[in-house]
Amino acid sequence: MAGGWARDGAVNEQIEASIQDELARLKARRGPVGDSLTHCADCEEPIPEARRQAIAGVKLCIDCQTERQSAQAQRGGINRRGSKDSQLK
């Protein structure tokens, strides 16, 4: 049963969509898999042998990996799909 202007099942759909978004985000963060590259996929600089042995499937050099991680914005724990989140509490 939905309340207000929402159709029946809207809240459950919103919860399911949030769960699917989070699962997709976690799968993307799993890390590298497969064979390591000898040169960085972004800048073509050689990847040191020690890094390739330490991290299986590494694709980026340390500088490019650090840059990517610092560029990622922190995710808030707030569900922003609905326009009236306070009604869902």
Secondary structure as GFF3:
##gff-version 3
##sequence-region A 1 89
A	DSSP	alpha_helix	10	28	.	.	.	ID=ss1
A	DSSP	alpha_helix	49	54	.	.	.	ID=ss2
A	DSSP	alpha_helix	62	71	.	.	.	ID=ss3
A	DSSP	three_ten_helix	85	88	.	.	.	ID=ss4
###
